[in-house]
């Protein structure tokens, strides 16, 4: 049987290089799409061919697609943090538009494009009367990142001549992840800082489970479907720090801070970032996400469409993550 050829954009990032690894495990011919000049250290030693992509140059991408003739494309490239909404739109929407135009101009026989969106495009279930984010729910993104992903999705759903599916991951954790790393660091110090005083309902997925799900969502015969990338469980706000503490054999205390105090700290972080020339991990819109009460989402079609069941419980995934962080001296 001929090997399937897959192009993965944003292949040099946290999720991207895990997708590459999974595609290799599934005996695919893998092209790792990256921006020219990107750090590709995470791809070192992997059986893939690194392909520089000019996302703002349709003709160049079309020529690349004609050259490699991918059966599948996972468009994972994206921007998660910037103070400029126009930058979000350029990377998260316009790059998708350009890629689709390149697909059309190249006339390749594409079986499926998987667009990696985000649960942030819908916003938390706080706004849903049902208490759960469904695929037909009203969108209430609480960050510019989420709004940009929503704009990209809304454009893509109009392209019904194109074979595509959409996946919307929730909070992703695992080896190499940096956004949740601070939670691990705090628990190691015996502290868990929580935004607000209400109960939370949260969703997670371990990165190995997510990338398996992504490949399934790409290669399935189902088309024009959307999938929420979560492990199907609903966790209260204590579950994640408790899993970390168990994996580390640590005890910790929880410090609850009013949301306005955390927003003040985020404002100070943003100001410091402007002065020093970086954008912080804690910023005001990020507080909107971490203080939301409910991120429950409907994952029922993962099993019915794709036969997907996660291999990792939260505790097992956190244990693997802690082990990796310790081995690489991140914590």
Beta strands, then each sheet from edge to edge (+ up, - down):
strand 1: 5-9
strand 2: 29-35
strand 3: 49-53
strand 4: 72-75
strand 5: 112-116
strand 6: 164-169
strand 7: 171-173
strand 8: 191-195
strand 9: 201-202
strand 10: 204-206
strand 11: 226-229
strand 12: 235-236
strand 13: 253-257
sheet 1: 3+ 2+ 1+ 4+ 5+ 6+ 11+
sheet 2: 7+ 10+
sheet 3: 8+ 13+
sheet 4: 9+ 12-
end
